[in-house]
C-alpha cells in the first residue's frame, strides 16, 4: 500500500529539526521514529499515532479517530486519525506532537534490539 507523500511532508514539517528523528517503511506505509520508537506513521492517507496506553481512551473520544487495528486486533496505545481529523495543519501538528511526545518518554532501545535484522522495505 502506498502512502500520501504530501502528508509525509506535512509531518516532516511538524516534527521540525529533531536530531532523534528517522523514517522507516513500515505497515505498508511510512513510520516516523523518535529515538528509534515509532511516534506517527501513514498508511494510505490515514495517520497512525502512538498515544500510549494512558491517553488511548481519551484519544478515541476525538472526532475522526478510531482504534489502530492493522492486524484485525486493536493495538492499545495506537490510533488511526482519518483525513478530516488532520486536514488543518494545527490539528496535524497536535497529533504529531502527541506521538513524538510519547515516543520520547520511552527508554532507549538496547543495542541487541538495534542490531536485530529488519526485513527489507517493499
Order of alpha helices (4+ residues) and beta strands (2+ residues): alpha-beta-beta-beta-beta-alpha-beta-beta-alpha-alpha
